[in-house]
Amino acid sequence: MQTTPVRWTTADLELFAGDHRNRYEIIDGELFVTRSPSWDHQSSCGNIVTVLNNWSDETDLGKAAIAPGIIFSDSDNVIPDVVWASHERLKYLLDESGHLTGAPELVVEVLSPGEKNEKRDKETKLKLYSVQGVQEYWICDSIQKKVEVYRREQAALKLAATLFSQDELTSPLLPGFNCLVSKLF
């Protein structure tokens, strides 16, 4: 007898509403459960959102946020570590409850330890963000102190650069933005 795999939906996440120890995401109907992020992970997220919001305050071009949920569809509901969206795009992305319902220009994931976590961020989420129209995706590795920068090229996110501690991070999405990679960790 052949079994049909369970396809999870956004509505199913209500089953876990009281669980604050884990993070639940759905990608292509598959449920991903991870432990709450570590102190170092969240510290890196704070550093990233700070440099993005400092630049945003100077330019008034957009906003960054830590761990906003993005509900792309009933079967694709994720919680990226950091996102940045332009003011122009943000007004179309937020639903009446204040949740993102589409792709911000920039998504950042800070790797959590473990092969499954790395595979999710480097393969599964990369594919999802590419299909959904994210313009740029940063994968930050706080252990190796490096950032992999993926940029949209011919309708897909492609690796554009791998930057290390003493390298300067810039982005065509963020005119005039620059930051030493070491400042993110």
C-alpha positions in Angstrom: 0.0 0.0 0.0 1.3 3.4 -0.9 0.9 6.3 1.5 0.5 9.9 0.5 2.8 12.3 2.4 1.1 14.9 4.6 0.9 18.3 3.1 0.9 21.0 5.8 -0.8 24.3 5.4 -0.7 27.6 7.1 -3.9 26.7 9.0 -2.1 23.7 10.5 0.3 26.0 12.3 -2.5 26.8 14.8 -1.8 23.3 16.2 1.5 24.7 17.6 0.3 28.1 18.7 1.3 27.5 22.4 4.8 26.1 21.6 7.3 28.9 22.1 10.3 26.6 22.2 10.3 25.8 18.5 10.0 27.5 15.2 7.6 26.1 12.6 7.8 26.8 8.9 6.2 25.2 5.9 7.9 25.0 2.5 6.1 23.3 -0.4 3.7 21.6 2.1 6.6 20.1 4.2 6.8 21.0 7.9 10.2 22.2 9.2 10.6 22.4 13.0 13.7 24.0 14.5 14.6 24.9 18.1 14.5 28.5 19.1 17.6 30.3 17.9 20.7 30.6 20.1 22.0 33.8 21.7 24.8 34.1 19.1 22.3 33.6 16.3 20.0 36.3 17.6 22.9 38.6 18.3 24.0 38.3 14.7 20.4 39.0 13.6 20.3 42.1 15.8 23.6 43.3 14.3 22.3 42.8 10.8 19.0 44.5 11.3 20.8 47.4 13.1 23.2 48.1 10.1 20.3 47.8 7.7 18.1 50.1 9.7 20.9 52.6 10.3 21.3 52.8 6.5 17.5 52.9 6.0 17.2 55.8 8.5 19.8 57.8 6.5 18.2 57.1 3.2 14.5 56.7 4.1 14.3 54.0 1.4 12.9 51.1 3.5 12.8 49.1 6.7 14.4 46.0 8.1 12.8 43.6 10.5 13.9 40.5 12.5 12.0 37.3 12.0 8.8 38.5 10.3 6.7 35.7 9.0 6.1 35.6 5.2 3.0 33.8 4.1 3.7 33.2 0.4 0.8 30.8 0.1 -1.1 28.2 2.1 1.8 25.7 1.6 4.7 28.2 1.9 5.0 30.0 5.2 8.5 30.8 6.5 10.2 32.9 9.1 13.4 34.4 7.7 15.9 35.8 10.2 16.0 39.3 8.8 14.3 41.0 5.8 14.6 44.4 4.2 11.8 45.9 2.1 11.6 49.3 0.4 8.7 51.5 1.5 7.3 51.2 -2.0 7.2 47.4 -1.9 6.2 47.2 1.7 2.9 48.8 1.2 1.9 46.0 -1.1 3.3 43.2 0.9 1.6 43.7 4.2 -1.9 42.2 4.8 -4.5 43.7 7.2 -2.8 41.9 10.1 0.6 43.3 9.3 2.0 40.0 7.9 4.2 39.9 4.8 2.4 38.1 1.9 5.1 38.4 -0.7 8.8 38.7 -1.3 10.7 41.6 0.2 13.7 42.7 -1.8 16.3 41.3 0.6 16.1 38.2 2.8 18.9 37.2 5.3 19.3 33.8 7.0 21.8 33.2 9.8 22.9 29.6 9.7 22.1 27.5 12.7 24.3 24.5 13.6 23.5 21.2 12.0 23.4 19.7 8.5 19.6 19.8 8.3 19.5 23.5 9.1 22.3 24.3 6.6 20.5 22.3 3.9 17.2 24.0 4.6 18.8 27.5 4.3 21.2 26.8 1.4 18.9 24.6 -0.7 15.2 24.6 0.2 14.9 28.3 1.2 17.2 29.4 -1.6 14.8 27.7 -4.1 11.7 29.1 -2.4 13.1 32.7 -2.3 14.2 32.4 -5.9 10.8 31.3 -7.1 9.0 33.9 -5.0 11.0 36.8 -6.5 13.4 37.8 -3.7 16.1 40.1 -5.3 18.9 39.3 -3.0 19.6 36.6 -0.3 22.4 36.7 2.2 23.4 33.5 4.0 25.4 34.4 7.1 27.7 31.9 8.7 28.6 33.1 12.2 31.0 30.3 12.8 33.1 30.9 9.7 32.4 34.6 9.8 31.3 34.8 6.2 28.4 35.8 4.0 27.3 34.2 0.8 25.5 36.8 -1.3 22.9 35.5 -3.9 21.5 38.0 -6.4 18.7 37.7 -8.9 20.1 36.9 -12.4 17.8 35.8 -15.2 14.9 35.0 -12.9 16.9 33.0 -10.4 19.0 33.7 -7.3 22.7 32.9 -8.1 25.8 33.1 -5.9 27.4 36.5 -6.6 30.0 36.6 -3.9 31.4 34.9 -0.8 32.6 37.5 1.7 34.8 37.1 4.8 35.4 39.1 7.9 37.5 41.9 6.4 35.5 42.2 3.2 33.0 45.0 2.7 29.4 44.0 2.1 27.6 46.2 -0.5 24.4 45.8 -2.5 23.0 47.3 -5.7 19.6 47.2 -3.8 20.9 49.5 -1.1 22.7 52.5 -2.7 25.6 53.7 -0.6 25.3 50.8 1.9 28.5 49.3 3.0 29.5 47.3 6.1 32.5 45.2 7.1 31.3 41.6 7.3 32.9 41.3 10.8 30.3 43.9 12.1 27.6 41.4 11.5 28.9 38.8 13.9 
